[in-house]
């Protein structure tokens, strides 16, 4: 009985394998016939039109999520591109201008509450790694073609708050649009995860920044 059951199981397995192979060969044959019937169909993958090497960027941005103040930042940095996919933002530094929000003024005026314990970012420096896996073309009202690149960012930042220096991990991403080989624009959104080191900031703190950069590229092809 055991041998009979084994033979039946083997026959069933062979039958299923043959069926799968038949379906696979049928699909391949159908694809080949379709290609023969439509010889004008050509699938081409273009190389990236702009190759980056050295990049200097000037950035304006905002820290929009704090309830008590809005931060406006001016930033400058340098990025070295190892390849089309990987780059190292060797260094960047930003100064933050802080403006009080209406919520803080309302607390002080109506309730006499002064949130003196709130830490505010004054400036920060950091370094990042960029990964750019996607590159494509965008049609602008059928009048012009824009070359764009999607990238992701990860790195380290040291932030100077009003009370102390705080280390932070940064994760983000953005879109680069090329105006030419020399000039491109970067729209980037980052999340800074502030690592607690005591003081007022005794727990994890998230600070989001939204940046628009003018990038000057040289040394590429």
C-alpha positions as CSV (number, residue, x, y, z in Angstrom):
1,X,0.0,0.0,0.0
2,X,2.8,2.4,0.8
3,X,4.5,1.7,-2.5
4,X,1.2,2.3,-4.3
5,X,0.6,5.6,-2.5
6,X,4.2,6.7,-3.3
7,X,3.7,5.9,-7.0
8,X,0.4,7.9,-7.0
9,X,2.1,10.8,-5.3
10,X,4.9,10.7,-7.8
11,X,2.5,10.6,-10.7
12,X,0.6,13.5,-9.3
13,X,3.8,15.5,-8.9
14,X,4.9,14.8,-12.4
15,X,1.5,15.8,-13.8
16,X,1.6,19.1,-12.0
17,X,5.2,19.8,-13.1
18,X,4.3,19.1,-16.7
19,X,1.3,21.4,-16.5
20,X,3.4,24.2,-15.1
21,X,6.0,23.8,-17.8
22,X,3.3,23.7,-20.5
23,X,1.9,27.0,-19.2
24,X,5.3,28.5,-19.1
25,X,6.2,27.5,-22.6
26,X,2.8,28.7,-23.9
27,X,3.4,32.1,-22.3
28,X,6.8,32.4,-23.9
29,X,5.4,31.4,-27.3
30,X,2.7,33.9,-27.0
31,X,5.2,36.7,-26.1
32,X,7.4,35.7,-29.0
33,X,4.4,35.7,-31.4
34,X,3.3,39.2,-30.2
35,X,6.8,40.5,-30.7
36,X,6.9,39.1,-34.2
37,X,3.5,40.6,-35.0
38,X,4.6,44.0,-33.7
39,X,8.2,44.5,-34.9
40,X,8.1,48.2,-34.2
41,X,7.8,47.8,-30.5
42,X,11.2,48.6,-29.0
43,X,12.0,48.8,-25.3
44,X,15.0,51.0,-24.7
45,X,16.5,52.0,-21.4
46,X,18.4,55.3,-21.7
47,X,21.4,56.2,-19.7
48,X,21.3,59.1,-17.3
49,X,21.8,62.3,-19.3
50,X,23.7,64.2,-16.5
51,X,26.6,62.7,-14.6
52,X,27.3,64.5,-11.3
53,X,30.7,64.7,-9.6
54,X,31.1,67.7,-7.3
55,X,28.1,69.6,-6.0
56,X,27.8,72.8,-4.1
57,X,24.3,73.7,-2.8
58,X,22.7,76.7,-1.3
59,X,19.5,75.9,0.6
60,X,16.5,77.7,2.1
61,X,14.2,75.8,4.3
62,X,11.8,75.6,7.2
63,X,11.3,73.8,10.5
64,X,7.5,73.9,10.4
65,X,6.2,71.6,13.2
66,X,7.1,73.3,16.5
67,X,4.0,74.8,18.2
68,X,5.9,77.7,19.8
69,X,8.1,78.9,17.0
70,X,8.8,78.6,13.3
71,X,12.3,78.1,12.1
72,X,13.6,79.5,8.8
73,X,17.0,78.1,7.8
74,X,19.8,79.1,5.5
75,X,22.2,76.2,4.6
76,X,25.2,75.5,2.5
77,X,26.9,72.2,1.8
78,X,29.2,70.2,-0.5
79,X,28.4,66.7,-2.0
80,X,30.8,64.3,-3.7
81,X,29.2,61.8,-6.1
82,X,30.9,58.4,-6.3
83,X,28.5,57.1,-9.0
84,X,25.1,57.6,-10.5
85,X,23.6,56.0,-7.4
86,X,25.7,56.9,-4.4
87,X,26.9,60.2,-3.1
88,X,28.4,61.6,0.1
89,X,27.3,65.0,1.4
90,X,30.6,65.6,3.1
91,X,29.5,68.6,5.1
92,X,26.6,70.9,5.5
93,X,25.8,73.7,7.9
94,X,22.7,75.8,8.6
95,X,21.7,78.8,10.6
96,X,18.1,79.0,11.9
97,X,16.1,82.2,12.3
98,X,13.4,81.7,14.9
99,X,10.0,83.5,14.8
100,X,7.4,83.0,17.6
101,X,4.0,81.7,16.7
102,X,0.7,83.1,17.6
103,X,0.1,80.2,20.0
104,X,3.1,81.2,22.2
105,X,1.9,84.8,22.2
106,X,-1.6,83.7,23.1
107,X,-0.3,81.7,26.1
108,X,1.7,84.6,27.4
109,X,-1.1,87.2,26.9
110,X,-4.2,85.3,28.0
111,X,-2.9,82.8,30.6
112,X,0.4,84.4,31.7
113,X,2.2,81.2,30.8
114,X,5.8,81.5,29.6
115,X,7.1,78.2,28.1
116,X,10.8,78.9,29.1
117,X,11.5,75.1,29.0
118,X,11.1,74.9,25.3
119,X,14.4,74.3,23.5
120,X,14.9,76.0,20.1
121,X,17.3,75.1,17.3
122,X,19.9,77.8,16.7
123,X,22.1,76.2,14.1
124,X,23.3,72.7,13.1
125,X,26.0,70.8,11.1
126,X,26.0,67.3,9.6
127,X,27.0,64.8,7.0
128,X,24.8,62.5,4.9
129,X,24.8,59.6,2.4
130,X,22.6,59.9,-0.7
131,X,21.1,57.0,-2.6
132,X,19.5,57.8,-6.0
133,X,17.9,54.7,-7.5
134,X,15.3,56.3,-9.8
135,X,15.9,58.6,-12.8
136,X,13.3,59.7,-15.3
137,X,11.8,62.3,-17.7
138,X,8.8,64.5,-17.1
139,X,6.9,66.3,-19.9
140,X,6.0,69.9,-19.1
141,X,2.7,70.7,-21.0
142,X,4.2,68.8,-24.0
143,X,6.5,71.8,-24.5
144,X,9.6,70.7,-22.7
145,X,11.2,67.6,-21.1
146,X,12.5,67.8,-17.6
147,X,15.0,65.3,-16.3
148,X,14.4,64.3,-12.6
149,X,15.9,62.1,-10.0
150,X,14.5,60.6,-6.8
151,X,16.9,60.2,-3.9
152,X,16.9,59.1,-0.3
153,X,19.1,60.5,2.5
154,X,20.5,59.1,5.7
155,X,23.1,60.7,8.0
156,X,24.1,62.4,11.2
157,X,23.5,65.9,12.5
158,X,24.7,67.9,15.5
159,X,22.1,70.5,16.5
160,X,22.8,73.5,18.8
161,X,19.7,74.2,20.9
162,X,19.3,77.2,23.2
163,X,20.5,75.0,26.1
164,X,22.9,72.5,24.7
165,X,24.2,70.5,21.7
166,X,22.2,67.5,20.7
167,X,23.1,64.6,18.3
168,X,20.5,63.5,15.8
169,X,19.9,60.9,13.2
170,X,18.5,62.1,9.9
171,X,16.3,60.2,7.4
172,X,14.7,61.7,4.4
173,X,14.3,61.9,0.7
174,X,13.6,64.3,-2.1
175,X,13.4,65.1,-5.8
176,X,16.1,66.7,-8.0
177,X,15.2,68.4,-11.2
178,X,17.9,69.3,-13.7
179,X,18.0,72.6,-15.5
180,X,21.3,71.8,-17.2
181,X,24.5,69.9,-16.5
182,X,25.6,72.8,-14.4
183,X,22.4,73.6,-12.4
184,X,19.8,71.5,-10.7
185,X,17.2,72.0,-8.0
186,X,16.6,69.8,-5.0
187,X,13.4,69.6,-3.0
188,X,14.0,67.6,0.2
189,X,12.1,66.6,3.3
190,X,14.1,65.3,6.3
191,X,13.2,64.0,9.7
192,X,15.8,64.7,12.5
193,X,15.5,62.2,15.3
194,X,17.1,64.0,18.3
195,X,18.9,61.5,20.6
196,X,18.1,62.2,24.3
197,X,21.2,63.3,26.3
198,X,19.7,64.7,29.5
199,X,18.5,68.2,30.2
200,X,15.2,69.4,28.9
201,X,15.3,66.9,26.0
202,X,15.1,63.7,28.0
203,X,13.1,61.7,25.4
204,X,13.2,61.2,21.6
205,X,12.3,64.3,19.7
206,X,11.4,64.6,16.0
207,X,12.2,67.8,14.0
208,X,11.1,67.9,10.4
209,X,12.7,70.2,7.8
210,X,11.6,71.1,4.3
211,X,14.3,72.4,2.1
212,X,14.7,73.8,-1.4
213,X,18.3,73.9,-2.8
214,X,20.1,75.4,-5.7
215,X,22.8,72.9,-6.7
216,X,25.9,73.9,-8.8
217,X,27.4,70.8,-10.3
218,X,30.9,70.7,-11.8
219,X,33.3,68.0,-12.8
220,X,30.7,65.7,-14.2
221,X,29.8,64.8,-17.8
